[in-house]
């Protein structure tokens, strides 16, 4: 009989979140329905997958990054999963850096204070996938055909610091626009990398104090940086929370020219934002759509023991809002789109930084754990929505929009997601983005379970 482990009570190491042991590749996957022949490309999703069982306190964000991919070509599908081979992954358990339930520390030659897992987001830039990390780390370049790690990416040695998870790729220029922040310094940074992988811009932004932002907005001409009332705290780590909210501090958005210039700051009522839907320009206004946190609605659950605070913080409950910032008058306006709870929003990536009518979100199960029981399509001009519910006991992941080849309308395409059932089986679902409430066009059986994870991306034609 195994001795009791502190991680027996960690919900993010069991059930839907339990890691898989193998890296596999499989082709000619079984299909229920028919894969559209005008769907050509790959859907990739990143997430935590500890290679070895954690020995001490383990946060979900500490798991080694693993990318799951499914490629579609000529009505057929193939699947693979691979670990993201960061410096810390290659250290094979002997990294000099701690997990985020421990006090941060420095390590020689490193620009991060915690074990960098590159497990949070994945973007497609310059013909490669880039695996990115929540607390700002070193990007990891990954082959979009094999998922094998190519290298830790520093853009020819020009990257001054780190890149945070939610960087944006401009669909017109191919540029990667990113931000970085510091746990202890009152500063933030933003930069641009060309489609050819050259750092073309890097700028420092002063803040009133250290901050812990998660995302940013990008338009054709601006980035929108977030000065939010959440900070890193060693005292929070002692309470297994890692971050704390600062009372009575307004939310500020800094609109910064992408090619360099001073930030123009706009104040709004205090709130926290994890994920931006999209941002764009309308006349004199910069508009940002995002999911605004409105509380979690759960009490700490004693069944999770020392992980009760972590589970509480991870129980995201948010609603869609618009923030309008007039660059001439300096006036700002906040508008609520809907009171339904949703998160992990995506848009047609060909419209990133441009005005979008539609966005696609996950619906949270009525559970303190992050379980996505369905998907929702929003009309951002009216706030109207359509829902797609997964079968009972089946949960999805952040979707990606894949345009139909030859499409002319913004929503003419497919929504892709991985699903996992409580009994352990996983599938990829192809949904009609213009008829989201309908059953899947195709369900593809996967050769192994896909643990619940974080963010994904569609890469056309890979």
PyMOL commands that set and color helices and strands:
alter all, ss='L'
color gray80, all
select helices_A, chain A and resi 6-9+11-13+15-17+60-62+87-90+234-238+302-314+349-351
alter helices_A, ss='H'
color red, helices_A
select strands_A, chain A and resi 25-26+31-33+41-48+65-73+76-83+121-125+128-132+140-142+149-152+168-169+176-181+187-193+199-206+217-218+222-227+230-232+243-245+251-257+264-268+273-282+285-293+318-326+332-336+343-346+358-364+372-379+385-389+394-396+400-403+413-421+426-432+442-445+456-460
alter strands_A, ss='S'
color yellow, strands_A
deselect
rebuild
show_as cartoon
